[in-house]
Amino acid sequence: MKAIKKFGKTFGKSFGLAALLSVTAYASAEAHVTFLDREAKQESTILATLQVPHGCDGKATTEVRVKLPEGFVFAKPQPKAGWELEVIKGDYQKTYDNHGDKVKTGAIEVRWKNGNLSDDFYDTFVIQGKVSGVDAGTSLAFPVTQMCGDTVQTWDQVVKEGGAAHGMKSPAPLLKVVAGEDHGHDHDDMAGMDMTAMSGAAAPAGDTVKAGDLDISGGFAKAMLPGQPVGGGFFTVKNNGQADDRLVSVSSPAAGEVQIHEMVTKDNVMRMRQLKDGIAIAAGETIKLEPGNLHLMFQKVKSPFKQGDEVPVTLTFEKAGKVDLVLRVLSAQGK
């Protein structure tokens, strides 16, 4: 009996140690930056979702940079609350077809900057893009640089053909391309936030709301993907008065927070940032919030906007005060 008890204790300790080692090994294997879904079909538009499980040696993550491989094209990153966004543009190695248009240039790197992701928490960073011109069985590598203040962690090691990634200290996130069932159609038009400079996608003129000397018109929002937490809103403000005014804040029952953003492209770098001081509207001027420029950013959206819906917002101006406006939800292209 004693022998059996001794065996039981020894087995229990050994089993417990083995289980601990197994869990530790699994945690270590998953401690790097990876994709939530690690496969993508040929000629499909996907939401490539990167998982960032920790900071750098206990420090909070403040910037995430992702280099986009050839074959992942027409990329549009999803903005994140509290982070600035940069998109670096450049030439593709090949020319790609985008609904009949021949495209040679596009986003080649995405940067989420000036954020604060504690080492205690996990988060995801999402890029919509199309997998195009890639053979089934190919793995696309997305090198990532994770910055935590002055500390930098790179995830850029790529396994050689026939090799194994298990021994790598900092492997790059990989997306394996698999054969697609339908190469002739994708859902590229479903993006909730259009990151291209589409200044021509204006909404049809809506009801004009007056607030003092201000006329607010053409309000619209774009339809969103299911589960997408971020949406965009647009309208036009005309100041008919003799005094300057300023849009200082926006709120909506449809979202946890509404921020005022601007998007600027210079030297092939697109930057999007929050305008914490709002938007100045000079006397006699007309200001347009439109795709690719000034816009509203709906954060923590309670239910994704669907075409045909209406989104109520309250605009607060420095002089004109609070104004209620309804944004009509149009298609993802703003039509």
PLY file of the C-alpha trace (Angstrom):
ply
format ascii 1.0
element vertex 335
property float x
property float y
property float z
element edge 334
property int vertex1
property int vertex2
end_header
0.00 0.00 0.00
2.84 2.35 0.87
4.43 1.62 -2.47
1.20 2.46 -4.22
0.88 5.72 -2.28
4.48 6.60 -3.05
3.90 5.85 -6.74
0.78 7.98 -6.67
2.63 10.94 -5.17
5.52 10.55 -7.61
3.14 10.22 -10.58
1.17 13.22 -9.38
4.29 15.35 -9.12
5.58 14.13 -12.50
2.23 14.67 -14.17
1.90 18.12 -12.62
5.42 19.06 -13.77
4.75 17.69 -17.26
1.49 19.63 -17.49
3.23 22.80 -16.30
6.03 22.34 -18.82
3.46 21.68 -21.55
1.49 24.84 -20.70
4.71 26.86 -20.42
5.91 25.58 -23.79
2.53 26.40 -25.38
2.50 29.89 -23.85
6.07 30.43 -25.05
5.15 29.25 -28.53
2.23 31.69 -28.65
4.09 34.57 -26.96
4.98 36.24 -30.25
2.83 38.34 -32.57
0.61 36.09 -34.70
-2.47 36.22 -36.89
-5.84 35.36 -35.40
-6.74 33.50 -38.61
-3.60 32.11 -40.19
-5.06 31.08 -43.55
-6.47 33.11 -46.43
-7.98 32.03 -49.75
-6.51 33.09 -53.07
-7.98 36.25 -54.61
-9.99 37.05 -51.48
-10.30 40.22 -49.44
-9.70 39.51 -45.76
-9.36 41.16 -42.39
-5.80 40.28 -41.39
-5.95 40.46 -37.58
-2.64 40.62 -35.73
-2.57 39.61 -32.08
-0.18 41.44 -29.75
-0.12 39.37 -26.53
2.30 41.38 -24.40
4.63 44.37 -24.21
8.44 44.46 -24.25
9.98 43.10 -21.06
7.04 44.37 -19.04
6.85 47.75 -20.77
3.69 49.03 -22.49
3.50 48.87 -26.28
3.44 52.38 -27.80
3.84 51.64 -31.51
3.22 48.72 -33.88
4.69 48.71 -37.40
3.70 46.11 -39.99
5.42 45.64 -43.36
3.05 44.30 -46.02
4.31 41.60 -48.39
3.91 41.55 -52.15
0.62 39.85 -52.91
-1.27 41.54 -50.07
-2.66 44.61 -51.83
-5.20 47.44 -51.57
-4.58 47.48 -47.80
-6.73 49.59 -45.46
-5.86 49.52 -41.74
-8.55 49.81 -39.08
-8.05 52.89 -36.88
-7.74 52.37 -33.12
-8.96 54.67 -30.39
-6.07 56.53 -28.77
-3.58 55.69 -31.54
-2.35 57.77 -34.48
-2.23 55.99 -37.82
0.32 56.17 -40.63
0.23 54.36 -43.96
3.41 54.27 -46.03
2.75 53.97 -49.76
5.05 52.67 -52.47
5.28 50.67 -55.69
4.17 47.06 -55.98
6.48 44.67 -57.82
3.59 43.71 -60.08
0.45 45.39 -61.40
-2.87 44.29 -59.85
-6.43 44.53 -61.09
-8.84 46.44 -58.85
-12.31 46.17 -60.43
-10.92 46.95 -63.87
-8.34 49.51 -62.76
-4.66 48.60 -63.11
-2.95 49.43 -59.82
0.83 49.64 -59.40
1.14 51.43 -56.06
-0.44 51.10 -52.64
0.18 50.66 -48.93
3.42 48.81 -48.16
3.64 49.52 -44.42
1.18 50.41 -41.65
2.05 52.08 -38.35
-0.12 52.54 -35.28
1.68 55.17 -33.18
1.60 56.99 -29.84
-0.67 54.45 -28.15
-0.43 52.79 -24.75
-1.10 49.04 -24.56
-0.15 47.82 -21.08
1.87 44.63 -20.77
-1.05 43.34 -18.68
-3.38 43.37 -21.68
-3.78 41.81 -25.13
-5.05 43.61 -28.23
-5.48 43.17 -31.97
-4.48 45.32 -34.94
-6.52 44.86 -38.12
-5.68 45.44 -41.79
-8.13 44.80 -44.59
-6.45 43.73 -47.81
-6.68 41.44 -50.81
-4.56 38.34 -51.34
-3.83 38.44 -55.06
-1.48 36.71 -57.48
-0.21 34.26 -54.84
0.05 30.50 -55.37
-1.77 28.19 -52.98
0.60 26.80 -50.38
2.62 30.00 -50.20
3.12 31.67 -46.81
3.15 35.47 -46.76
5.36 36.98 -44.05
4.33 40.24 -42.35
7.40 41.52 -40.42
6.32 43.43 -37.30
8.21 45.94 -35.18
6.79 46.37 -31.69
7.99 49.49 -29.87
7.69 50.11 -26.14
9.16 53.56 -25.69
12.92 53.13 -26.20
12.66 49.33 -26.22
12.18 47.66 -29.59
11.07 44.07 -30.28
11.17 42.82 -33.86
9.16 39.89 -35.18
10.81 39.47 -38.55
12.48 36.07 -38.78
11.22 34.08 -41.76
11.60 30.32 -41.93
13.52 29.01 -44.94
11.86 26.64 -47.38
11.54 23.27 -45.67
12.62 24.64 -42.29
10.76 24.86 -38.98
9.78 28.01 -37.08
9.80 26.33 -33.65
13.38 27.31 -32.84
13.03 30.93 -33.89
13.17 33.58 -31.20
11.22 36.24 -33.10
9.33 34.75 -36.07
7.37 37.03 -38.39
3.59 36.48 -38.47
2.70 34.21 -41.40
-0.43 34.00 -43.49
-0.79 30.74 -45.42
-2.53 31.07 -48.78
-4.94 28.26 -49.63
-6.88 27.49 -52.80
-10.01 29.61 -53.18
-13.38 28.39 -54.39
-14.25 31.56 -56.25
-11.50 33.72 -57.72
-13.85 36.08 -59.50
-15.46 37.90 -56.62
-14.49 39.38 -53.30
-15.90 41.81 -50.78
-13.41 44.61 -51.20
-16.20 47.18 -51.26
-17.35 46.35 -47.73
-14.72 48.37 -45.90
-16.24 50.47 -43.15
-13.45 53.03 -43.28
-12.06 53.94 -46.69
-8.41 54.85 -46.18
-7.89 56.12 -49.71
-8.13 59.78 -50.61
-11.61 59.52 -52.11
-12.59 63.15 -52.10
-15.21 62.57 -54.79
-17.48 60.26 -52.77
-19.82 63.01 -51.63
-23.18 62.28 -50.07
-26.38 63.48 -51.71
-27.55 66.72 -50.16
-29.49 65.98 -47.00
-31.61 68.20 -44.81
-29.91 71.44 -43.84
-29.80 72.21 -40.13
-29.30 75.81 -39.04
-27.51 76.87 -35.86
-26.99 80.60 -35.57
-24.93 81.62 -38.58
-24.05 78.03 -39.44
-25.65 75.77 -42.07
-24.93 72.05 -41.60
-25.85 69.78 -44.52
-25.07 66.59 -46.45
-24.66 64.44 -43.34
-23.88 60.77 -43.99
-22.08 57.75 -42.55
-20.71 54.65 -44.26
-21.99 51.10 -43.86
-19.70 48.92 -41.74
-18.57 45.30 -41.64
-20.32 43.05 -39.08
-18.42 43.20 -35.81
-16.41 46.26 -36.84
-16.08 48.64 -33.85
-15.08 51.78 -35.81
-17.12 53.84 -38.28
-16.84 57.13 -40.19
-19.16 60.13 -40.47
-19.21 63.19 -42.75
-21.05 66.49 -43.32
-20.57 70.08 -44.51
-20.59 73.27 -42.39
-21.00 76.73 -43.90
-20.38 79.82 -41.77
-22.57 82.66 -43.06
-21.66 85.02 -40.23
-19.05 87.68 -39.56
-17.41 85.81 -36.66
-15.32 82.65 -36.57
-16.67 79.53 -34.86
-15.27 76.10 -33.96
-16.61 72.56 -33.82
-15.28 71.45 -30.44
-16.87 68.03 -29.84
-19.31 65.42 -31.14
-21.34 62.76 -29.34
-23.76 60.02 -30.40
-25.85 57.38 -28.62
-24.69 54.97 -31.36
-21.07 54.95 -30.15
-19.06 54.97 -26.96
-17.04 57.92 -28.24
-16.93 60.14 -31.32
-13.64 61.76 -32.26
-12.82 64.42 -34.84
-10.00 63.28 -37.14
-8.03 64.53 -40.09
-6.23 62.51 -42.76
-3.25 64.02 -44.57
-1.04 62.46 -47.24
2.45 63.85 -47.81
5.47 62.24 -49.48
3.58 58.94 -49.89
2.82 58.78 -46.16
-0.80 59.01 -45.05
-1.26 60.18 -41.46
-4.49 60.17 -39.51
-4.74 61.88 -36.15
-7.32 63.12 -33.71
-8.02 66.85 -33.64
-8.44 67.35 -29.90
-8.97 71.10 -30.37
-11.72 70.53 -32.93
-12.13 72.25 -36.31
-12.02 76.01 -36.85
-14.74 77.42 -39.14
-13.76 80.91 -40.22
-16.34 83.57 -41.08
-17.56 83.11 -44.63
-15.88 79.70 -45.01
-17.30 76.25 -45.82
-15.70 73.20 -44.20
-16.29 69.72 -45.61
-15.87 66.53 -43.62
-15.33 63.95 -46.37
-13.54 60.64 -47.00
-9.78 61.08 -47.24
-9.85 64.37 -45.32
-11.58 65.64 -42.18
-14.07 63.16 -40.73
-15.80 61.85 -37.62
-14.52 58.62 -36.10
-17.14 56.60 -34.22
-15.38 54.45 -31.60
-16.84 51.44 -29.78
-19.89 51.35 -32.05
-22.74 49.51 -30.35
-24.13 48.05 -33.58
-22.42 48.28 -37.01
-24.04 50.87 -39.27
-26.16 49.34 -42.02
-27.12 50.98 -45.27
-30.47 52.70 -44.84
-30.02 53.34 -41.09
-29.78 56.77 -39.52
-27.15 57.78 -36.96
-28.03 60.65 -34.60
-25.20 62.94 -33.52
-24.93 66.06 -31.39
-22.43 68.66 -32.59
-21.12 71.18 -30.08
-19.84 74.49 -31.48
-17.95 77.13 -29.55
-20.47 79.88 -30.37
-23.45 78.23 -32.05
-23.80 75.75 -29.18
-25.26 72.24 -29.47
-26.88 71.08 -32.70
-28.61 67.75 -33.37
-27.92 66.17 -36.76
-28.91 62.88 -38.38
-26.40 61.08 -40.61
-27.85 58.85 -43.30
-26.01 55.52 -43.62
-25.00 54.99 -47.25
-23.08 52.13 -48.82
-19.45 51.49 -47.90
-18.49 53.63 -50.92
-20.55 56.56 -49.64
-23.23 56.25 -52.34
0 1
1 2
2 3
3 4
4 5
5 6
6 7
7 8
8 9
9 10
10 11
11 12
12 13
13 14
14 15
15 16
16 17
17 18
18 19
19 20
20 21
21 22
22 23
23 24
24 25
25 26
26 27
27 28
28 29
29 30
30 31
31 32
32 33
33 34
34 35
35 36
36 37
37 38
38 39
39 40
40 41
41 42
42 43
43 44
44 45
45 46
46 47
47 48
48 49
49 50
50 51
51 52
52 53
53 54
54 55
55 56
56 57
57 58
58 59
59 60
60 61
61 62
62 63
63 64
64 65
65 66
66 67
67 68
68 69
69 70
70 71
71 72
72 73
73 74
74 75
75 76
76 77
77 78
78 79
79 80
80 81
81 82
82 83
83 84
84 85
85 86
86 87
87 88
88 89
89 90
90 91
91 92
92 93
93 94
94 95
95 96
96 97
97 98
98 99
99 100
100 101
101 102
102 103
103 104
104 105
105 106
106 107
107 108
108 109
109 110
110 111
111 112
112 113
113 114
114 115
115 116
116 117
117 118
118 119
119 120
120 121
121 122
122 123
123 124
124 125
125 126
126 127
127 128
128 129
129 130
130 131
131 132
132 133
133 134
134 135
135 136
136 137
137 138
138 139
139 140
140 141
141 142
142 143
143 144
144 145
145 146
146 147
147 148
148 149
149 150
150 151
151 152
152 153
153 154
154 155
155 156
156 157
157 158
158 159
159 160
160 161
161 162
162 163
163 164
164 165
165 166
166 167
167 168
168 169
169 170
170 171
171 172
172 173
173 174
174 175
175 176
176 177
177 178
178 179
179 180
180 181
181 182
182 183
183 184
184 185
185 186
186 187
187 188
188 189
189 190
190 191
191 192
192 193
193 194
194 195
195 196
196 197
197 198
198 199
199 200
200 201
201 202
202 203
203 204
204 205
205 206
206 207
207 208
208 209
209 210
210 211
211 212
212 213
213 214
214 215
215 216
216 217
217 218
218 219
219 220
220 221
221 222
222 223
223 224
224 225
225 226
226 227
227 228
228 229
229 230
230 231
231 232
232 233
233 234
234 235
235 236
236 237
237 238
238 239
239 240
240 241
241 242
242 243
243 244
244 245
245 246
246 247
247 248
248 249
249 250
250 251
251 252
252 253
253 254
254 255
255 256
256 257
257 258
258 259
259 260
260 261
261 262
262 263
263 264
264 265
265 266
266 267
267 268
268 269
269 270
270 271
271 272
272 273
273 274
274 275
275 276
276 277
277 278
278 279
279 280
280 281
281 282
282 283
283 284
284 285
285 286
286 287
287 288
288 289
289 290
290 291
291 292
292 293
293 294
294 295
295 296
296 297
297 298
298 299
299 300
300 301
301 302
302 303
303 304
304 305
305 306
306 307
307 308
308 309
309 310
310 311
311 312
312 313
313 314
314 315
315 316
316 317
317 318
318 319
319 320
320 321
321 322
322 323
323 324
324 325
325 326
326 327
327 328
328 329
329 330
330 331
331 332
332 333
333 334
